[in-house]
């Protein structure tokens, strides 16, 4: 290798390394204003200990910023095997979904999306009329190179391999909520997974409340409850009681908790 070639190789390697550094630094800076890993983990552990609906299992939680960059991943159990391994990525999907489909003036939880993506809707399921957002769950696939990269021993730790990267993904059952700062602006999403989808929603709600990112007093939703605008909706409580998922409802689960007893938003 001559001197000129060696110099070019060195410059290329330096530029590549600098690019990686810029991406990493940019990812960290974009998470400013969001809780760190320690805070997320403490909020999750408290929420899990408080909420006993569902199967009362341990949980995963993921926090993303407004651009869908993963800022923190944590679990509540003793180790990464104490909760369903598959729920790590699902929690990230939920965080991404809630953030991706919420605005400053409208918050949609992942639970609010269940009915809208079903292949049939209305009173006559035989008509095969799809929900208004049927196919949404296929629209933004998970980036598997982010979801499954790195050493598994780091999953749920401060250096989880998903951190500072965009995970993508759309999940359409309970457990994902957008997060709002004190000015009522959406700044990302939090996703929780590891139990029934109903319990996931309840725990995610408590996590958001613990993180003080539930500033939705001026934010609209579809639940019909101004104190809980993006709350999960069960048909028996949504006003029509017709037993048909014709709006933003979600099915009940094993040992379904009382969603109306969740803390009111700020």
C-alpha positions as CSV (number, residue, x, y, z in Angstrom):
1,X,0.0,0.0,0.0
2,X,1.5,3.3,-1.1
3,X,1.4,6.5,1.0
4,X,-1.5,8.0,-0.9
5,X,-3.7,4.9,-0.7
6,X,-2.9,4.6,3.0
7,X,-3.9,8.2,3.6
8,X,-7.2,7.7,1.7
9,X,-8.0,4.6,3.8
10,X,-7.3,6.4,7.0
11,X,-9.6,9.3,6.0
12,X,-12.4,6.9,5.1
13,X,-12.1,5.0,8.4
14,X,-12.0,8.3,10.3
15,X,-15.1,9.6,8.5
16,X,-16.9,6.3,9.1
17,X,-16.0,6.4,12.8
18,X,-17.0,10.1,13.1
19,X,-20.3,9.3,11.4
20,X,-21.1,6.7,13.9
21,X,-20.2,9.0,16.7
22,X,-22.4,11.8,15.4
23,X,-25.4,9.3,15.1
24,X,-24.8,8.1,18.7
25,X,-24.5,11.7,20.1
26,X,-27.5,12.8,18.1
27,X,-29.6,9.9,19.5
28,X,-28.6,10.8,23.1
29,X,-29.3,14.5,22.6
30,X,-32.7,13.7,21.1
31,X,-33.7,12.0,24.4
32,X,-33.2,15.1,26.4
33,X,-36.4,16.0,28.2
34,X,-37.3,12.3,28.6
35,X,-36.6,10.2,31.7
36,X,-33.4,8.2,31.8
37,X,-33.2,4.4,32.3
38,X,-33.1,4.5,36.1
39,X,-36.3,6.6,36.2
40,X,-38.1,4.4,33.7
41,X,-37.1,1.2,35.6
42,X,-38.3,2.6,38.9
43,X,-41.6,3.8,37.4
44,X,-42.1,0.4,35.9
45,X,-41.4,-1.5,39.1
46,X,-43.8,0.7,41.0
47,X,-46.5,0.3,38.4
48,X,-46.1,-3.5,38.4
49,X,-46.3,-3.7,42.1
50,X,-49.4,-1.5,42.2
51,X,-51.4,-3.1,39.4
52,X,-52.6,-6.7,40.0
53,X,-55.0,-7.2,37.1
54,X,-54.3,-9.7,34.3
55,X,-51.9,-12.6,35.2
56,X,-49.8,-10.4,37.6
57,X,-46.6,-11.0,35.6
58,X,-43.3,-9.1,35.3
59,X,-43.0,-6.5,32.5
60,X,-40.9,-4.8,29.8
61,X,-41.1,-1.1,29.1
62,X,-39.6,1.0,26.3
63,X,-39.5,4.8,25.9
64,X,-39.1,6.5,22.5
65,X,-38.8,10.1,21.6
66,X,-40.9,12.0,19.1
67,X,-38.8,10.7,16.2
68,X,-39.2,7.1,17.3
69,X,-35.6,6.8,18.6
70,X,-35.4,4.4,21.5
71,X,-34.3,6.2,24.7
72,X,-34.5,3.5,27.3
73,X,-35.5,-0.2,27.7
74,X,-36.1,-1.7,31.2
75,X,-37.7,-4.7,32.8
76,X,-39.3,-5.2,36.3
77,X,-38.1,-8.7,37.2
78,X,-34.9,-10.0,38.6
79,X,-33.3,-10.7,35.2
80,X,-34.2,-10.5,31.5
81,X,-35.7,-14.0,31.7
82,X,-38.2,-13.0,34.5
83,X,-40.6,-11.6,31.9
84,X,-41.6,-13.0,28.4
85,X,-38.6,-12.5,26.2
86,X,-40.8,-11.7,23.2
87,X,-42.3,-8.8,25.0
88,X,-39.2,-6.7,24.9
89,X,-39.7,-5.9,21.2
90,X,-43.5,-5.7,21.6
91,X,-43.0,-3.0,24.2
92,X,-40.9,-1.0,21.8
93,X,-43.5,-1.5,19.0
94,X,-46.2,-0.1,21.4
95,X,-44.1,2.9,22.3
96,X,-43.4,3.6,18.6
97,X,-47.1,3.2,17.7
98,X,-48.5,5.5,20.4
99,X,-46.0,8.2,19.5
100,X,-46.5,7.7,15.7
101,X,-50.3,8.1,15.8
102,X,-50.7,10.9,18.4
103,X,-50.6,14.6,18.1
104,X,-50.5,17.6,20.4
105,X,-54.3,17.8,20.2
106,X,-55.1,14.1,20.0
107,X,-53.7,11.1,21.9
108,X,-54.5,7.6,20.7
109,X,-53.4,4.7,22.9
110,X,-52.5,1.4,21.1
111,X,-55.7,0.0,22.8
112,X,-57.7,2.6,20.9
113,X,-56.5,1.0,17.6
114,X,-57.7,-2.5,18.1
115,X,-61.2,-2.3,16.6
116,X,-60.1,0.0,13.7
117,X,-57.7,-2.6,12.3
118,X,-60.0,-5.7,12.4
119,X,-60.9,-7.4,9.1
120,X,-64.6,-7.0,9.8
121,X,-66.6,-4.4,11.5
122,X,-70.2,-3.5,12.2
123,X,-73.1,-5.7,13.3
124,X,-72.8,-8.2,10.5
125,X,-69.3,-9.7,10.4
126,X,-70.2,-11.7,7.3
127,X,-70.1,-8.5,5.3
128,X,-66.3,-8.5,5.5
129,X,-66.2,-4.7,5.8
130,X,-62.8,-4.0,7.3
131,X,-62.2,-1.5,10.1
132,X,-61.4,2.0,9.1
133,X,-57.6,1.5,9.6
134,X,-57.5,-2.2,8.5
135,X,-53.9,-2.9,7.5
136,X,-52.3,-0.3,9.7
137,X,-50.3,-2.9,11.5
138,X,-48.5,-3.7,8.3
139,X,-47.6,-0.1,7.5
140,X,-44.4,0.5,9.5
141,X,-42.5,-2.8,10.1
142,X,-40.1,-3.3,12.9
143,X,-36.5,-2.9,11.9
144,X,-35.2,-6.4,12.8
145,X,-31.6,-5.2,12.6
146,X,-32.3,-3.0,15.5
147,X,-34.7,-5.3,17.4
148,X,-32.4,-8.3,17.6
149,X,-28.9,-6.7,17.4
150,X,-26.2,-7.0,20.1
151,X,-25.6,-9.2,23.0
152,X,-28.8,-10.4,24.8
153,X,-27.2,-9.9,28.2
154,X,-27.6,-6.2,27.6
155,X,-31.4,-6.4,27.0
156,X,-33.2,-4.2,29.4
157,X,-30.0,-2.5,30.6
158,X,-28.8,1.0,30.2
159,X,-26.9,-0.1,27.1
160,X,-29.7,-2.1,25.5
161,X,-28.8,-2.4,21.8
162,X,-32.0,-0.8,20.7
163,X,-31.1,2.5,22.5
164,X,-30.4,5.4,20.2
165,X,-31.9,3.6,17.2
166,X,-35.3,3.7,15.5
167,X,-37.2,0.5,16.1
168,X,-40.3,1.1,14.0
169,X,-43.3,-1.3,14.3
170,X,-47.0,-0.9,14.8
171,X,-48.9,-2.7,17.6
172,X,-52.6,-2.5,17.9
173,X,-53.6,-3.8,21.4
174,X,-53.3,-2.3,24.9
175,X,-50.0,-1.2,26.4
176,X,-48.8,1.8,24.4
177,X,-49.3,5.5,25.3
178,X,-48.0,8.8,24.0
179,X,-46.2,11.0,26.5
180,X,-46.8,14.7,27.0
181,X,-44.6,17.4,28.6
182,X,-45.9,20.1,31.0
183,X,-46.8,22.3,28.0
184,X,-49.2,19.6,26.7
185,X,-46.9,18.7,23.7
186,X,-46.4,15.1,22.7
187,X,-42.7,14.2,23.1
188,X,-42.7,10.5,22.5
189,X,-44.3,7.3,23.7
190,X,-44.0,4.6,26.3
191,X,-44.8,0.9,25.7
192,X,-45.3,-1.9,28.2
193,X,-45.6,-5.6,27.5
194,X,-45.5,-8.9,29.4
195,X,-49.1,-9.7,30.6
196,X,-52.6,-9.6,29.0
197,X,-53.1,-6.6,26.7
198,X,-55.6,-5.1,29.2
199,X,-53.1,-5.3,32.1
200,X,-50.4,-3.9,29.8
201,X,-52.5,-0.8,29.3
202,X,-53.2,-0.4,33.0
203,X,-49.5,-0.7,33.8
204,X,-48.4,1.6,31.0
205,X,-50.9,4.1,32.3
206,X,-49.4,3.9,35.8
207,X,-45.8,4.2,34.3
208,X,-46.7,7.3,32.4
209,X,-48.3,8.8,35.6
210,X,-45.2,7.9,37.6
211,X,-43.0,9.6,35.0
212,X,-45.1,12.8,35.2
213,X,-45.6,12.7,31.5
214,X,-49.4,12.5,31.5
215,X,-50.1,16.2,30.9
216,X,-53.2,15.7,28.7
217,X,-55.6,18.1,30.3
218,X,-55.7,20.1,27.0
219,X,-55.4,17.0,24.7
220,X,-58.3,15.3,23.1
221,X,-59.0,11.6,22.9
222,X,-61.6,9.0,21.9
223,X,-62.4,7.5,25.3
224,X,-65.2,10.0,26.2
225,X,-63.6,10.5,29.6
226,X,-61.9,14.0,29.8
227,X,-59.9,12.8,32.8
228,X,-58.5,9.8,30.8
229,X,-58.8,10.9,27.1
230,X,-56.8,8.0,25.7
231,X,-58.0,5.3,28.1
232,X,-58.9,1.8,26.9
233,X,-62.6,1.4,25.9
234,X,-64.6,-1.8,26.6
235,X,-67.9,-2.1,24.8
236,X,-69.8,-2.4,28.1
237,X,-68.6,1.0,29.1
238,X,-68.5,3.0,25.8
239,X,-72.1,4.1,25.8
240,X,-73.8,1.9,23.2
241,X,-73.4,-1.5,24.8
242,X,-74.2,-3.3,21.6
243,X,-71.4,-5.9,21.9
244,X,-70.0,-4.8,18.5
245,X,-66.5,-3.3,18.1
246,X,-67.7,-0.4,15.9
247,X,-65.5,2.4,17.2
248,X,-62.3,2.4,19.3
249,X,-63.1,-0.5,21.6
250,X,-60.8,-3.2,22.9
251,X,-61.7,-6.8,24.0
252,X,-61.7,-7.6,27.7
253,X,-59.1,-10.0,29.1
254,X,-58.6,-12.5,31.9
255,X,-59.0,-10.6,35.2
256,X,-59.6,-7.3,33.5
257,X,-59.0,-4.3,35.8
258,X,-61.2,-1.2,36.2
259,X,-59.9,1.3,33.7
260,X,-62.1,4.0,35.2
261,X,-60.1,3.7,38.5
262,X,-56.8,4.7,36.8
263,X,-55.3,8.1,37.9
264,X,-56.7,11.1,36.1
265,X,-54.3,12.9,33.7
266,X,-52.9,16.3,34.6
